[in-house]
Amino acid sequence: MPQRELDITILADGEVQVHVKGYKGRKCLEVVKLFEKIVGELKSQQQTNEFYEPEEQVRYQIDQRL
């Protein structure tokens, strides 16, 4: 199973940037929608090369680390 990651950056002005890695096809959009529910509405969005690759089955597991 490929490594999947969310690279989250919070800028000084409070803007949050999320780079989704390891999801192929439109599955990354499901992850972004989940994150959007937590953080707030998207201002902009860019697709990577992975977005245009064939989709694969994805199962979610969310771990909260303190």
N, C-alpha and C positions, 0 to 999 in steps of 0.2 A: 504494500500500500504506500502511495507517495506521501511525502511529508507535506502537511498543509499548515499554513501560517497566516496570521493577521499581523501585519506590521503597522502599529498604531503610533502616530506622532501627534503630540499636542503642542501647538505653536504658542508663542508668547501672547498673542492676541486672543487665544482661546480656540482658534480654529483646530479642528481635529481632522487629520488625514489618515486614511486607512488604505493599505495596499494588501490585497488578498493574493496569496501565493499557493500554488499547488492544486487549485480547482480548475478543471477543464470544462469548457463550454459555459453554458448559462448558469450552472450550479453556483458560481461565484456570486451571482446576483441574489440568490437566496440568503447567502451568508451576509451580504451587505444589507439586505432588508432587515435581518435580525439585528444587526449592529445599529441600524438606523432607528429602530424602535427604542433602543437603549439611549443613544446619544442625541438623536434629533434628525431633522430633515437634511437630505443631501443638497449641497450647493452645486456641485459639479461631479462628473464621473468620467473616467477614461478606461477603456478596455485594453488589456494586454494581449499578447499573442495567444496565451492560454485560453482566452475567451472564445477564440475561433477554432479551437481544437474540439474533436468529438467528446461528448459528455461521458462521464462514468458514474456508477452508483456511488452515492455519498451517504454516510451515516454520521450524525452529529453527536459529539460528546463535549459538554462544556464543563471545564474545571475552573474553579475560582481559587486563585492563589493569593494569600495574604502575606 
